[in-house]
Amino acid sequence: MAKKVLLIVGDYVEDYEAMVPFQAMGAIGIDVHAVAPDRKKGDAIPTAVHDFTGDQTYKELRGHNFVINMDFDNVQPEDYDGLYIAGGRSAEYIRLNEKVIAFTKHFFEMNKPVAAICHGIQVLTTARVLQGRTLTAYVAVGPDIELAGGTWKNIPADQAIVDGNLVTSPAWPGHQAILKEFFKLLGITING
């Protein structure tokens, strides 16, 4: 039976951080339901491309449209094997949605696999599920992790950290690392 993963996004999610995991998981047969608060199946949300051009922080450019394939209001977290939280600007406001927080807590309470990348970790800090955990995130989210009782590690952007059922990566260059570890947590073995 195919694994089923809930991918949480929102308006101005980082383009790569929504598109790459959605497509990569789908390519190996995972049934991925991409949802966003207040959005229905077929709705398109705007994405943003974050790139570093020598400024003190990233530059945000308009990305592609990303189509939601599941009604947010129909999500039953117990139906899913794993949770993937994309980063970008969306994380700062989707974490204010009570259902997003309830979904996130469910995966931690049930010890199901969770992947979060870049600013997506802001959802985890708000859900208060990081006490005693070691993880990474975009550097500006590091203090939030510490305030939420976790230990933040500043690692290269193309790496990931696993702590129990949780895998995190600082930014989109870490897709290979975070997806590889998330697949392991889901019990998926890829031989090639």
C-alpha positions in Angstrom: 0.0 0.0 0.0 1.3 3.4 -0.9 2.4 5.8 1.8 0.3 8.9 2.2 2.0 12.3 3.1 0.4 15.6 4.1 2.3 18.6 2.6 1.4 21.9 4.2 2.0 25.0 2.2 0.5 28.5 2.0 0.6 31.6 -0.2 4.3 32.6 -1.0 5.6 29.2 0.1 9.2 28.9 -1.2 8.8 27.6 -4.7 11.4 24.8 -4.6 10.3 23.8 -1.1 6.8 23.0 -2.3 7.5 21.8 -5.9 10.5 19.6 -5.3 9.2 17.4 -2.4 5.7 17.2 -4.0 7.2 16.0 -7.3 9.9 13.8 -5.8 7.5 12.0 -3.4 5.0 11.5 -6.2 7.6 10.1 -8.5 8.3 7.2 -6.1 4.6 6.5 -5.5 3.8 8.4 -2.4 0.3 9.8 -2.3 1.0 13.5 -1.5 -1.9 15.7 -0.4 -0.8 19.4 -0.7 -3.0 21.6 1.4 -3.1 25.3 2.5 -5.4 27.0 5.0 -8.6 28.3 3.5 -7.9 26.6 0.1 -9.7 23.9 -1.8 -8.6 21.3 -4.3 -7.8 23.0 -7.5 -7.0 26.4 -6.0 -3.6 27.8 -7.1 -1.4 29.6 -4.6 1.5 31.9 -5.5 5.0 30.8 -4.6 8.2 32.8 -4.1 11.8 32.0 -5.1 14.3 32.8 -2.4 17.8 33.5 -3.7 21.0 34.9 -2.2 22.5 37.8 -4.1 25.0 39.3 -1.6 22.5 41.1 0.6 22.2 40.5 4.3 19.2 38.2 3.6 17.6 36.5 0.7 15.9 38.2 -2.1 12.3 37.2 -2.8 11.1 36.9 -6.4 7.7 35.7 -7.6 7.7 32.0 -8.4 5.3 29.6 -10.1 1.7 28.9 -9.2 1.3 25.7 -7.1 -2.0 23.8 -7.3 -3.6 22.5 -4.1 -4.8 18.9 -4.6 -6.9 18.4 -1.4 -9.4 20.5 0.5 -7.8 21.8 3.7 -11.1 21.4 5.6 -11.2 17.7 4.7 -7.9 16.7 6.2 -7.9 14.0 8.8 -4.3 13.7 10.1 -4.8 10.1 11.2 -5.1 9.1 7.5 -1.5 10.1 6.8 1.8 8.3 7.4 3.9 11.5 7.4 3.9 15.3 7.5 6.1 17.6 5.3 6.1 21.3 6.1 7.5 23.6 3.4 9.3 26.8 4.1 9.1 30.3 2.8 7.1 33.3 3.9 3.9 31.2 4.3 5.2 29.5 7.5 5.0 32.8 9.5 1.3 33.0 9.0 0.0 29.4 8.5 1.4 28.7 12.0 -1.4 31.0 13.3 -4.0 28.5 12.0 -5.3 26.3 14.8 -5.8 23.3 12.5 -2.2 23.5 11.2 -1.0 23.4 14.8 -3.4 20.5 15.7 -2.3 18.5 12.6 1.4 19.1 13.6 0.8 18.0 17.2 -0.9 14.8 16.0 2.2 13.7 14.1 4.4 14.2 17.1 2.0 12.6 19.5 1.7 9.6 17.3 5.5 9.6 16.5 4.9 9.7 12.8 7.6 11.0 10.4 7.8 14.8 10.1 10.0 16.8 7.7 10.3 20.5 7.9 12.6 22.8 5.9 13.8 26.3 6.2 11.1 28.6 7.7 8.7 25.7 7.9 10.2 25.0 11.4 8.3 28.1 12.5 5.2 25.9 12.5 7.0 23.5 14.9 8.0 26.2 17.3 4.4 27.4 17.5 3.1 23.9 18.0 5.6 23.6 20.9 6.9 20.2 19.9 10.6 20.9 20.0 11.4 20.5 23.7 14.7 18.5 23.9 15.0 18.1 20.1 18.1 18.9 18.0 17.3 20.4 14.6 18.2 23.0 12.0 16.4 25.7 10.1 17.2 28.9 8.2 19.6 30.8 10.4 17.0 33.5 11.3 14.8 30.8 12.8 17.5 29.5 15.1 16.6 31.8 18.0 12.9 30.6 17.7 14.1 27.0 18.1 16.1 27.8 21.2 13.1 29.7 22.7 10.9 26.7 22.0 13.2 24.4 24.0 15.1 22.9 21.1 18.8 22.9 20.2 19.5 24.7 16.9 22.5 23.5 14.8 23.9 25.8 12.1 24.8 23.3 9.3 25.5 23.7 5.6 22.4 24.3 3.5 22.7 21.0 1.6 22.5 18.8 4.8 19.8 17.6 7.1 19.5 16.6 10.8 17.4 13.6 12.0 16.2 13.5 15.6 13.8 10.6 16.2 10.8 11.1 14.0 11.9 14.5 12.8 14.1 15.5 9.9 15.0 19.1 9.2 17.1 21.0 6.7 18.1 24.7 6.6 17.0 25.5 3.0 16.2 24.2 -0.5 19.8 23.0 -1.3 19.1 20.3 1.3 16.3 18.6 -0.7 18.4 15.5 -1.4 19.4 15.1 2.2 16.0 15.8 3.8 14.1 13.6 1.3 16.5 10.7 1.7 16.1 10.8 5.5 12.3 11.3 5.3 12.0 8.3 3.0 13.9 6.2 5.6 11.6 7.4 8.4 8.6 6.4 6.2 10.1 2.9 5.8 10.8 3.4 2.1 13.9 1.9 0.6 15.1 3.0 -2.8 17.6 0.7 -4.6 19.2 2.0 -7.8 
